[in-house]
Amino acid sequence: MATHMSRCRTWSRLQRFGIAAYRKYSSGGRYPNVSLSTPLPGIPKPVFASVDGQEKYETKITTLENGLRVASQNKFGQFCTVGILINSGSRHEAKYPSGIAHFLEKLAFSSTAQYGSKDEILLTLEKHGGICDCQTSRDTTMYAVSAEVKGLDTVVSLLSDAVLQPRLLDEEVEMTRMAVRFELEDLNMRPDPEPLLTEMIHAAAYRGNTVGLPRFCPAENVDKIDKNVLHSYLHNYYCPERMVLAGVGVEHEQLVECARKYLDVKPVWGTSSATNVDLSVAQYTGGIVKMEKDMSDVSLGPTPIPELTHIMIGLESCSFLEDDFIPFAVLNMMMGGGGSFSAGGPGKGMFTRLYLNVLNRHHWMYNATAYHHSYEDSGLLCIHASADPRQVREMVEIITREFIQMGGSAGEMELERAKTQLKSMLMMNLESRPVIFEDVGRQVLSTGKRKLPHELCDLISSVTASDITRVTTKMLRSKPAVAALGDLTELPTYEHIQAALSSKDGRLPRIYRLFR
């Protein structure tokens, strides 16, 4: 009878709560008989994140008494990304040996007044689950740390020490020289020529000024850069009014408090006012930079990459502060392109012009990609193409024709696709906390405020076909910048490339040879 009653109770519970209520733990006990819609007993009531208006997600900006700007964007989560961005890069080295920014990137987070070595810094960050990084570009230097929010005080203290109190010991400078030499050697040996071509196209477009100055330290300057040269540069450019402390995933008031506490200190190079700051505006010159190079042994092995010649042709676009920046970004997306072995569908850019008009029609071309580099006072839209050395002339003509055809009317469907793809890429990138940090920091550093993603999407949506035609017409009036790498026997002259970009159809002038 008792057994029968037990079975009935079990069956009744099975019907009410399902099979899970009857399963046993590995320890022999049963699951508690609580439905999934009922809170578990003895557990604190959860606090859920809620969206109660746009104001919580706007970027907050505060300028301190010493000129330092503090910008923050709150983001749900237990980790934050905090860093210092400085208006300093290779474009500011006109009065110094080129390569200082490259050296400072390698020296970042080495020994400081508070920390005896890089290992000490990394161990301190490890306690808060943190990592650090430093990146320099032509116009910005960025020191960043990602760590737990509760370690914010330690993180800002460490950043202040790394930026304002570096020791720059002789052995650290010597190790940096070795690292720079290795990177320069690697730059000339790697199969991907993109970094080298980007360096060359900037040197051609802005010959000897601002963003045309070398991004990588020239080999002849490696031994010229020492502690005194670095201190002289830091004294002029690492000052509060040229800096932004940016944070994502932190409370603004807390970040401002940390900034007042740690970033109002005397730098190791002194506090006298800067006297030698380069305020040059980028002067677009156009021109050509060629590097004859044997590319036959760049990639050996069972499936070697064939010997290729790489060409990059660019024209002046606009600064990122101008209204035309958005139409140029849409135009760049519309051109798209990539490698001939790239797989994917429309989302990968297979319906962009450089795929449809170039890679799908000319099987012998290995690459055709559009790039847009934009700075606070100028910009450069370029197309990079790769092919067999014997077909360089034909490849150049195909690229010049694409530049000319940009000025034609854009189709409604391709324009909408480019705008949608640009918005999609923007929103997808801004899912990442480090990307939001960089966006906040760079915008506040250059403009003093930040445009939010929905504002940028509205600007992208408002671009019309006439905007594309207008910016292209303006761009085609500038002299071309050309970078060429590899076997350049068949490369047309600069004058011929310029003539092609001034013609109606983009064709190179015909040349007649008696002997081939």
NORDAPE-V510145 format. One record per backbone hydrogen bond with DSSP energy under -0.5 kcal/mol. NH is the residue of the N-H (numbers start at 0). CO is the residue of the C=O. Records with the same first field share a line. If there is no record, write none. Layout:
# NORDAPE-V510145
NH=CO + CO
This chain:
# NORDAPE-V510145
4=0
5=1
6=2
7=3
8=4
9=5
10=6
11=7
12=8
13=9
14=10
15=11
16=12
17=13
20=17
21=18
22=18
24=28
27=24
30=22
33=31
37=34
42=39
47=45
51=49
55=52
56=53
57=54
59=71
61=69
63=61 + 67
66=63
68=242
69=61
70=68 + 244
71=59
72=246
79=146
80=247
81=144
82=245
83=142
84=243
85=140
86=241
87=85
89=136
90=137
91=88
92=89
95=92
99=96
102=98
103=99
104=100
105=101
106=102
107=103
109=106
111=114
112=164
120=116
121=117
122=118
123=119
124=120
125=121
126=122
127=124
128=125
129=124
130=145
132=143
134=141
136=139
140=85
141=134
142=83
143=132 + 141
144=81
145=130
146=79
147=127
148=77
150=147
151=148
154=150
155=151
156=152
157=153
158=154
159=155
160=156
161=157
162=158
163=159
164=160
166=110
167=110
172=168
173=169
174=170
175=171
176=172
177=173
178=174
179=175
180=176
181=177
182=178
183=179
184=180
185=181
186=182
187=183
188=184 + 185
189=185
192=190
196=192
197=193
198=194
199=195
200=196
201=197
202=198
203=199
204=200
205=201
206=203
208=205
211=208
212=209
220=217
221=217 + 218
223=220
224=220
225=223
229=225
230=226
231=227
232=228
233=229
234=230
235=231 + 232
236=232
237=233
238=236
241=238
242=239
243=84
244=68
245=82 + 243
246=70
247=80
248=72
254=250
255=251
256=252
257=253
258=254
259=255
260=256
261=257
262=258
266=264
267=163
269=266
278=276
283=281
284=204
285=204
286=479
288=481
290=483
292=485
294=292
297=294
303=300
304=298
308=386
309=484
310=384
311=482
312=382
313=480
314=380
316=378
319=374
321=318
324=321
325=322
326=322
327=323
328=324
329=325
330=326
331=327
332=328
333=329
334=330
335=331
336=348
337=367
339=365
341=338
347=344
348=345
349=344
351=348
352=333
353=334
354=351
355=351
356=352
357=352
358=353
359=354
360=357
361=357
362=360
364=361
365=385
366=385
367=337
368=383
369=335
370=381
372=379
373=371
374=377
379=372
380=314
381=370 + 379
382=312
383=368
384=310
385=366
386=308
387=363
390=387
391=388
394=390
395=391
396=392
397=393
398=394
399=395
400=396
401=397
402=398
403=399
404=400
405=401 + 402
406=403
407=404
414=410
415=411
416=412
417=413
418=414
419=415
420=416
421=417
422=418
423=419
424=420
425=421
426=422
427=423
428=424
429=425
430=427
431=428
435=431
436=432
437=433
438=434
439=435
440=436
441=437
442=438
443=439
444=440
445=441
446=442
447=442 + 443
448=442
454=451
455=451
456=452
457=453
458=454
459=455
460=456
461=457
462=459
467=463
468=464
469=465
470=466
471=467
472=468
473=469
474=470
475=471
476=473
477=474
480=313
481=286
482=311
483=288
484=309
485=290
487=485
490=487
496=492
497=493
498=494
499=495
500=496
501=497 + 498
502=498 + 499
512=510
